[in-house]
């Protein structure tokens, strides 16, 4: 698992870290029971404060995605909801992959497909806000 934070992104580093760990669990890169790097080790690797890593880990523990074991480290802990979400995301990726393959076969380019997806996501978000 490769984590990369962007200090200039306008989003707190701990939030970026949380999102990347969530994504890794949803995509299957991290599985139930996998151990994450220690707080100090990860902070040194990412050149950030250990407090930033600790805050991200703590928030993810509160969400039920991680289990912090004193002296042993942080472990992925996919509860029932987390496992269901990971399965749903995996199935969605497969469906999207098939659709992208079809669109490429029809002659659309990557950038055109990306714009279509982005436009549809924006429209879906607007509809959801109106409800």
C-alpha positions as CSV (number, residue, x, y, z in Angstrom):
1,X,0.0,0.0,0.0
2,X,1.5,3.3,-1.1
3,X,0.2,6.4,0.7
4,X,0.9,9.9,-0.7
5,X,-0.3,13.1,0.9
6,X,-0.5,16.5,-0.7
7,X,0.0,19.4,1.7
8,X,-1.2,21.9,-0.9
9,X,-4.4,20.1,-1.6
10,X,-6.4,22.3,0.8
11,X,-7.6,19.2,2.7
12,X,-6.1,18.4,6.2
13,X,-3.4,15.7,6.0
14,X,-5.2,13.4,8.5
15,X,-8.3,13.5,6.3
16,X,-6.2,12.6,3.2
17,X,-4.7,9.7,5.1
18,X,-8.1,8.5,6.3
19,X,-9.5,8.6,2.8
20,X,-6.5,6.7,1.4
21,X,-6.8,4.0,4.0
22,X,-10.6,3.7,3.4
23,X,-9.9,3.4,-0.3
24,X,-7.3,0.7,0.3
25,X,-9.9,-1.3,2.3
26,X,-12.6,-0.8,-0.3
27,X,-10.4,-1.8,-3.2
28,X,-9.1,-4.9,-1.4
29,X,-5.5,-3.6,-1.1
30,X,-6.0,-3.8,2.7
31,X,-8.0,-6.8,4.1
32,X,-9.5,-7.6,7.5
33,X,-6.7,-8.3,10.0
34,X,-3.9,-6.5,8.0
35,X,-1.5,-4.5,10.1
36,X,-0.8,-0.9,9.3
37,X,2.5,0.7,9.8
38,X,3.1,2.1,13.3
39,X,2.4,5.7,14.0
40,X,6.0,6.8,14.2
41,X,7.1,4.7,11.2
42,X,4.3,6.0,9.0
43,X,4.9,9.6,10.1
44,X,8.6,9.3,9.2
45,X,7.7,7.7,5.8
46,X,5.2,10.5,5.0
47,X,7.3,13.3,6.7
48,X,4.4,14.4,8.8
49,X,3.8,14.7,12.5
50,X,3.1,11.5,14.5
51,X,0.0,13.4,15.9
52,X,-1.4,13.6,12.4
53,X,-1.2,9.8,11.9
54,X,-2.5,9.2,15.4
55,X,-5.5,11.4,14.7
56,X,-6.3,9.6,11.5
57,X,-5.9,6.2,13.1
58,X,-8.1,7.3,16.0
59,X,-10.8,8.6,13.8
60,X,-10.8,5.4,11.7
61,X,-10.9,3.4,14.9
62,X,-14.0,5.4,15.9
63,X,-15.6,4.5,12.6
64,X,-14.9,0.9,13.2
65,X,-12.4,0.5,10.3
66,X,-9.3,0.1,12.5
67,X,-8.6,-1.6,15.8
68,X,-5.8,0.0,17.8
69,X,-4.0,-2.5,20.0
70,X,-1.8,-0.9,22.6
71,X,1.8,-2.1,22.0
72,X,0.9,-4.1,18.9
73,X,-0.3,-1.4,16.4
74,X,-3.2,-0.7,14.2
75,X,-5.1,-3.4,12.4
76,X,-7.8,-3.3,9.7
77,X,-11.0,-4.4,11.4
78,X,-13.8,-4.7,8.8
79,X,-17.0,-5.0,10.8
80,X,-20.1,-6.4,9.2
81,X,-20.9,-3.0,7.6
82,X,-17.4,-2.5,6.4
83,X,-17.3,-5.9,4.8
84,X,-20.6,-5.3,3.1
85,X,-19.3,-1.9,1.8
86,X,-16.0,-3.5,0.6
87,X,-18.0,-6.1,-1.3
88,X,-20.3,-3.5,-2.8
89,X,-17.4,-1.4,-3.9
90,X,-15.7,-4.4,-5.5
91,X,-18.8,-5.3,-7.4
92,X,-19.3,-1.7,-8.5
93,X,-15.7,-1.6,-9.8
94,X,-16.3,-4.8,-11.8
95,X,-19.5,-3.3,-13.3
96,X,-17.8,0.0,-14.1
97,X,-14.8,-1.8,-15.6
98,X,-17.1,-3.7,-17.9
99,X,-18.9,-0.5,-18.9
100,X,-15.6,1.3,-19.6
101,X,-14.4,-1.7,-21.7
102,X,-17.6,-1.4,-23.8
103,X,-17.2,2.4,-24.2
104,X,-13.6,2.0,-25.3
105,X,-14.7,-0.7,-27.8
106,X,-17.2,1.9,-29.1
107,X,-14.4,4.3,-29.8
108,X,-14.6,6.7,-26.9
109,X,-11.2,7.9,-25.4
110,X,-10.3,7.8,-21.7
111,X,-10.7,11.6,-21.3
112,X,-14.2,11.4,-22.9
113,X,-15.3,8.6,-20.7
114,X,-13.9,10.4,-17.6
115,X,-16.0,13.5,-18.5
116,X,-19.1,11.4,-19.0
117,X,-18.6,9.8,-15.5
118,X,-17.9,13.2,-13.9
119,X,-20.9,14.8,-15.5
120,X,-23.2,12.0,-14.3
121,X,-21.8,12.1,-10.8
122,X,-22.4,15.8,-10.6
123,X,-26.0,15.4,-11.8
124,X,-26.6,12.6,-9.4
125,X,-25.2,14.7,-6.5
126,X,-27.5,17.6,-7.5
127,X,-30.5,15.3,-7.5
128,X,-29.6,13.8,-4.1
129,X,-29.3,17.3,-2.7
130,X,-32.8,18.2,-3.9
131,X,-34.4,15.3,-2.1
